[in-house]
Amino acid sequence: MNVPYRTKTGLEIGKYYQKDTRPEISEDMEVIQSILLGDYKSIRRKNFEMAMYFIVLFAIIFIAMAFSK
């Protein structure tokens, strides 16, 4: 039921347009799917990345406080 828009000159805009039928997978859905499939590598990697982020953040704060005196 794709009804194109017709201009005055007869040009049909959107005649062959089709909506994307692929589902969009969010990060939460990906985690749930990996748990159900028994693939914990992606979860461990995300936890490792988050831990490294906080370690680097605390190190930067500590260094900034040490040099501020």
Residue, then its C-alpha position, 0 to 999 in steps of 0.5 A: m500500500n505504497v501510494p506515491y506523491r505525484t507532482k504537477t509534472g507527473l513525477e512520482i516521488g516515493k513510488y519504490y520506497q520500502k521501509d526497512t524491515r530489519p529489527e533494531i537491536s538495542e544494547d540491552m537486547e544484545v546482552i540478554q541474547s548473549i546470556l541466553l546463548g551462553d556467550y559471556k565474552s561480550i559481557r566480560r569485555k564491557n565490564f572490563e572496559m568500564a573498569m578500565y574507564f574508572i581506573v583511568l578516571f581515578a588515576i587522572i583525578f589523583i594525579a591532578m590532586a597531587f600536582s595541585k599542591 
